[in-house]
Amino acid sequence: VRGLAFSRDGKILVSASVDKSVRYWDWAEQKEVKKLTDHTAEVNCIKFSPDGKTLASAGWDRVVILWDSETGKRLHTLEGHKE
């Protein structure tokens, strides 16, 4: 695990993982509820937007992916990092 973020309501914990995934965890039940696998390298950091509607993940694949935080749908990919 490289990074963690709680949802605004504190019910969901999201992790950035070395296995190239973003995982959603139900904090009360202590179980995985969703796994996002669009990164092609380790995911290093994760952050919810202030309104909680969007989740951003960044990794060694040099992209930032913006997700719909509720559905896990990929909204946009930001590319261009050289280093």
C-alpha positions in Angstrom: 0.0 0.0 0.0 1.4 3.4 -1.1 -1.5 5.7 -0.1 -4.8 5.8 1.7 -7.8 8.1 1.6 -11.1 8.1 3.5 -14.4 9.1 1.8 -16.1 12.2 3.2 -18.5 10.2 5.4 -15.6 8.0 6.7 -17.3 4.7 5.6 -15.0 3.9 2.7 -11.2 3.7 2.8 -9.4 3.7 -0.6 -5.9 2.3 -1.0 -3.3 2.9 -3.7 -1.4 -0.4 -4.2 1.9 -1.7 -5.6 -0.2 -4.3 -7.5 -1.4 -1.5 -9.9 -4.8 -1.3 -8.3 -7.0 1.1 -6.4 -9.1 -0.7 -3.9 -12.2 0.4 -2.0 -12.7 -1.0 1.5 -15.8 -1.0 3.7 -14.3 0.4 6.9 -17.1 -1.0 9.2 -17.2 -4.4 7.6 -13.4 -4.5 7.0 -13.8 -6.0 3.5 -12.9 -5.1 0.0 -15.9 -3.8 -2.0 -14.4 -2.6 -5.3 -11.1 -2.9 -7.2 -10.1 -0.6 -10.1 -7.3 -1.9 -12.3 -6.7 0.7 -15.1 -3.2 1.7 -14.0 -0.3 -0.1 -15.8 2.2 0.3 -12.9 2.3 0.8 -9.1 -0.2 3.3 -7.8 1.5 5.8 -5.5 -1.2 8.2 -4.3 -4.9 8.6 -4.0 -7.1 11.6 -3.1 -10.8 12.4 -3.0 -12.0 15.8 -4.4 -13.3 18.2 -1.7 -16.9 17.3 -2.7 -16.2 13.6 -2.6 -17.5 13.0 -6.1 -14.2 12.4 -7.8 -11.2 10.2 -6.9 -7.8 10.9 -8.3 -5.0 8.2 -8.5 -1.5 8.6 -9.7 1.2 6.0 -10.3 4.5 5.0 -11.9 2.8 4.8 -15.2 3.0 8.6 -15.3 -0.7 9.2 -15.5 -3.3 10.6 -13.2 -6.7 8.9 -13.5 -9.9 10.7 -12.4 -12.7 8.3 -11.3 -16.3 8.7 -10.4 -15.9 7.9 -6.8 -19.3 6.2 -6.4 -19.3 4.0 -9.5 -15.6 3.6 -10.1 -16.0 4.7 -13.8 -12.9 6.2 -15.3 -13.7 9.8 -16.1 -10.5 11.2 -17.5 -6.8 10.4 -17.8 -4.1 13.1 -17.4 -0.9 12.3 -19.3 2.3 14.1 -20.0 4.6 13.5 -17.1 8.1 12.8 -18.4 9.8 12.0 -15.0 
